[in-house]
Amino acid sequence: MSVEAGQRAEEKTIFGHPRGIITLFMTEMWERFSFYGLRAILFFFLVATVAGGGLGLPKTTATAVVGVYGALVYLLALPGGWIADRVLGARRAVLAGGSVIMLGHICMAVPIEGSTLVWLGLALIVAGTGLLKPNISTMVGRLYPEGDNARRDAGFSIFYLGINLGAFAAPYVVSNLDERWHLGFGAAAVGMAFGLAQYVIGGRHLRGVGDEPGHRLTPEEGRRFGALAVTGLATAALAIGLWAISGTLTVDRFTVALTVLTILIPVGYFAYILLGSHNLTSGERSKMKAYIWLFAAAAVFWMIYDLAPTVLNDFAATRTDLSLFGHSITAATTQSFNPLLILIFVPIFAGLWVRLGDRVGAAQKFAAGLFMIGVSFVVMAFAAHLAQFGKISVWWLFLVYLIQVFGELSLSPVGLSVTTELAPHAFRSQMLGVWFLSFAVGDAIGGQTARLLQYMSQPAYFATLAAIAVIAAVVLLGFSHRLRVLMGEVRAS
């Protein structure tokens, strides 16, 4: 028996999986509990009056803040993965990230007047999530030996369950603290503390996974990286400081600047891939051109989908009768609808794509996702019209989230798969991070769309975004054959 086989034979398993999967499952579940708990009440905290314990921001500004907050979480996943791969190792990166997240929630939980600790807390949560989120997924994959694809796929399904359990429970728990905002933020901190505690205690089951960086920096590279990081941070701090001194810096303008930066990063990255001297083959170049179309489609999808914690949350609070099965729920509890529906429909859609096989390409699935998200906002436009005459049933929002979940399951898992498939060889390890940039672009732009509500009614706003999604779906469907040719799925006719 080989050494590796002996190790496999001695490996302690649970339901046929390495015991470390439970450690990572629980860590991710509690991290998502803290993330979605904050996300469910953040908009309401930002718009609440100062007397009511909030920051008293206009709704449009609060929506933009939540949008760029979500965008920065996804943007920092790229450097977070790089730091783990070159400096810390995935295991220490997850521990450091979780600790920083917890500190961020603690900052927000301190009940003092002023917004300084709030902004510091959000910045810490963004930085910590950027460290934790990409690296814990990497560790799940490394628990399984090469070639053990079936168990690895099943392991990721278990891990995905943890994500949605945390996302399902958090809005209900946190939002039922009677609008005591800092208590809600404290609950998110406690959730992350639970996750960290069991991560440390269960660390022995990880069997050394992620202990060392994959490509550790040399001392010279480390010095160059340190100098570059210090220079970059100092430059950013100086620019923001000068902006503040000028008297023109506002929260609103800062969110706009971050939105522009978020858009420019993927534009620059795609230009770097296609125009740089990377010796791409003609096939790789063709696939990247097709991928840019899919990336743009995904950004449109997330632009609408991630309005759930802001525009839809506000609609739930102001225009909806929140009676459900004879009991009154909080507006933020409606944020639990989405993860619940995902848990129900994931296996159904997984079976559907297997049955359809290669008859339906990635572009067509993306078009279906865009069409669904558009239809969901057609429903929202109709619901908003009815709400002008009195509060409407919460089941309208349930229907909207149901349609959106159908769209997500048509686009999101396919996006992960096609990103891996179309990645040039020289960029294979980086492309999943690029996929998450589509979330960042969509979140940032979506946060700015609420400004339209200053110039149009709610029904018109929802109808406008629905039209954008449906038109994008039609265009993508019209070019689907051409995209399949670029992707190498079919020959040019």
C-alpha positions, -999 to 999 in steps of 0.1 A, spaced: 0 0 0 14 34 -9 18 62 17 -10 82 1 -33 52 1 -24 45 37 -32 81 46 -66 78 28 -73 46 47 -66 62 80 -85 94 72 -114 100 95 -145 108 76 -181 119 82 -207 106 57 -178 97 34 -162 132 35 -131 145 53 -141 158 88 -125 191 79 -156 198 56 -177 203 88 -151 228 102 -152 248 70 -190 244 67 -196 259 101 -171 287 96 -187 298 64 -222 294 79 -214 318 108 -195 342 85 -225 343 62 -247 348 93 -227 378 102 -226 392 66 -263 388 58 -273 398 93 -256 432 88 -268 434 52 -304 429 62 -305 460 85 -277 482 71 -300 502 48 -325 508 76 -298 519 100 -283 543 75 -317 560 68 -329 560 104 -328 594 121 -300 603 144 -326 605 172 -336 569 163 -300 557 165 -292 558 128 -271 581 105 -300 600 89 -288 596 53 -311 601 23 -324 569 9 -306 574 -24 -273 579 -5 -279 549 17 -286 527 -13 -254 538 -29 -234 531 3 -248 495 5 -241 491 -32 -204 501 -30 -200 481 3 -211 450 -16 -189 459 -46 -158 464 -24 -163 430 -8 -160 413 -42 -132 436 -54 -110 427 -24 -114 390 -30 -87 394 -57 -60 408 -35 -73 385 -7 -66 354 -27 -32 368 -38 -21 375 -2 -30 340 9 -12 325 -21 19 345 -17 22 355 20 -1 340 46 -14 307 33 -52 301 30 -56 288 66 -41 318 83 -58 341 58 -92 327 68 -84 332 105 -71 367 100 -101 376 78 -126 363 103 -109 382 131 -110 414 111 -147 409 103 -155 404 140 -136 436 149 -156 454 122 -189 443 137 -177 452 172 -168 487 160 -204 491 146 -219 477 178 -203 504 200 -233 527 208 -217 561 205 -228 591 185 -211 599 152 -203 579 121 -166 573 125 -168 539 140 -195 529 115 -173 537 85 -143 520 102 -164 490 109 -176 487 73 -140 491 61 -128 463 84 -157 440 73 -149 446 37 -111 439 42 -118 408 63 -143 393 39 -119 399 10 -94 377 30 -118 350 41 -142 345 13 -120 333 -16 -96 313 6 -121 292 25 -135 280 -8 -99 271 -19 -95 251 13 -127 231 6 -113 220 -28 -79 210 -13 -95 187 13 -99 162 -14 -71 144 -33 -66 151 -70 -89 130 -92 -116 127 -65 -139 149 -84 -172 133 -74 -165 137 -36 -152 172 -42 -183 183 -60 -204 168 -33 -183 186 -7 -189 220 -24 -226 212 -23 -224 207 15 -204 239 18 -231 258 -3 -257 245 21 -238 262 49 -238 295 30 -275 295 26 -283 283 61 -265 313 75 -280 336 50 -315 323 58 -313 325 96 -295 359 99 -322 384 87 -348 369 110 -326 368 141 -309 402 136 -340 421 125 -361 409 154 -340 430 179 -366 458 178 -345 482 157 -318 483 184 -292 487 157 -260 483 177 -275 451 193 -280 437 158 -244 445 148 -233 429 181 -253 397 172 -233 397 139 -201 399 158 -211 371 181 -219 349 151 -185 355 136 -169 348 170 -187 314 170 -174 307 136 -138 316 146 -140 295 178 -150 263 160 -125 270 132 -97 270 157 -110 240 176 -117 220 145 -85 230 128 -69 196 135 -93 181 110 -80 202 82 -49 180 79 -25 208 70 -46 221 42 -37 257 35 -9 259 60 16 272 35 13 297 7 12 281 -28 38 305 -42 56 322 -13 72 356 -21 110 357 -20 125 382 4 132 406 -24 96 402 -37 83 407 -2 102 440 2 89 452 -32 54 442 -22 56 459 12 69 491 -4 42 491 -31 14 484 -5 26 512 18 29 536 -12 -5 527 -25 -22 531 9 -4 564 16 -14 577 -18 -50 568 -13 -51 583 22 -34 615 9 -59 618 -19 -89 613 4 -74 637 29 -69 665 3 -104 659 -10 -118 663 26 -97 695 31 -112 709 -1 -146 708 15 -161 689 -14 -160 654 0 -194 639 8 -206 604 13 -226 607 -19 -196 618 -40 -174 592 -25 -198 564 -35 -198 578 -71 -160 578 -72 -159 542 -59 -185 532 -85 -163 546 -113 -132 529 -99 -151 496 -97 -161 498 -134 -126 508 -145 -109 478 -128 -124 451 -150 -121 473 -181 -84 477 -174 -80 440 -166 -96 428 -198 -75 452 -218 -44 439 -200 -54 403 -210 -62 410 -246 -36 437 -254 -7 426 -233 21 403 -245 8 371 -230 11 349 -261 -26 341 -261 -35 316 -288 -62 326 -313 -86 303 -296 -79 318 -261 -83 353 -275 -116 343 -292 -129 328 -259 -120 359 -240 -140 381 -264 -170 359 -258 -165 360 -221 -166 398 -220 -202 396 -234 -211 372 -206 -194 393 -180 -214 424 -190 -246 403 -190 -238 391 -154 -232 427 -143 -266 437 -155 -281 407 -137 -264 416 -103 -273 453 -108 -309 443 -103 -306 412 -81 -286 429 -54 -312 457 -49 -328 433 -25 -313 447 7 -320 483 -3 -349 492 -27 -368 460 -21 -362 461 16 -375 496 17 -406 486 -4 -412 458 22 -411 483 50 -432 510 35 -456 495 10 -462 459 22 -485 442 47 -460 421 65 -485 394 77 -473 359 69 -494 328 80 -512 350 106 -480 364 121 -464 398 115 -428 397 103 -402 424 100 -393 439 67 -358 426 68 -371 391 74 -381 391 37 -344 388 30 -346 352 42 -369 343 12 -341 342 -13 -318 317 5 -348 295 15 -358 293 -22 -322 286 -33 -320 256 -9 -353 242 -24 -345 247 -61 -307 241 -64 -311 203 -69 -339 208 -94 -319 232 -116 -288 210 -113 -308 181 -127 -323 203 -154 -289 213 -168 -278 177 -168 -309 167 -188 -304 196 -213 -268 188 -218 -250 207 -246 -283 216 -264 -284 249 -244 -252 269 -244 -239 293 -217 -251 324 -236 -287 310 -237 -286 302 -200 -274 337 -193 -301 351 -214 -327 331 -195 -312 345 -162 -315 381 -175 -350 375 -188 -361 361 -153 -346 391 -135 -364 414 -159 -397 396 -154 -392 399 -116 -391 436 -119 -421 437 -142 -439 420 -113 -424 447 -90 -436 475 -113 -472 460 -111 -469 456 -73 -457 492 -69 -486 504 -90 -511 485 -67 -492 498 -36 -502 534 -46 -537 525 -34 -527 508 -2 -503 482 13 -501 450 -7 -495 414 4 -460 403 13 -466 374 -11 -459 398 -40 -423 400 -27 -422 363 -23 -431 359 -60 -405 384 -70 -378 365 -51 -389 332 -65 -385 345 -101 -352 360 -92 -339 327 -78 -349 310 -111 -327 336 -128 -298 332 -104 -298 294 -108 -298 299 -146 -268 323 -145 -247 320 -114 -235 284 -113 -231 285 -151 -210 316 -148 -186 299 -124 -183 269 -148 -179 290 -180 -152 312 -164 -131 282 -157 -137 268 -192 -129 300 -211 -99 311 -190 -66 315 -209 -39 292 -195 -18 321 -183 -48 335 -162 -65 303 -151 -58 308 -114 -71 344 -115 -102 342 -136 -126 332 -108 -116 364 -91 -125 382 -124 -159 365 -123 -166 381 -89 -158 415 -104 -191 412 -123 -208 411 -89 -188 442 -79 -197 462 -111 -234 452 -108 -236 461 -71 -219 494 -75 -240 505 -105 -272 491 -89 -266 513 -58 -266 544 -80 -298 535 -98 -319 546 -68 -312 582 -79 -337 576 -107 -364 576 -80 -359 613 -76 -372 618 -112 -397 590 -117 -423 569 -98 -416 536 -83 -435 517 -110 -416 535 -137 -383 528 -120 -389 491 -117 -402 490 -153 -371 508 -166 -347 483 -150 -369 455 -162 -367 468 -198 -328 470 -195 -326 434 -184 -351 421 -210 -333 440 -238 -300 427 -227 -315 392 -227 -328 396 -263 -295 409 -275 -275 381 -259 -299 355 -273 -296 371 -307 -258 368 -306 -258 334 -289 -248 314 -320 -219 338 -327 -208 335 -290 -209 297 -292 -186 300 -323 -162 323 -304 -163 299 -274 -155 269 -297 -188 251 -289 -199 250 -325 -184 257 -359 -191 289 -379 -219 283 -404 
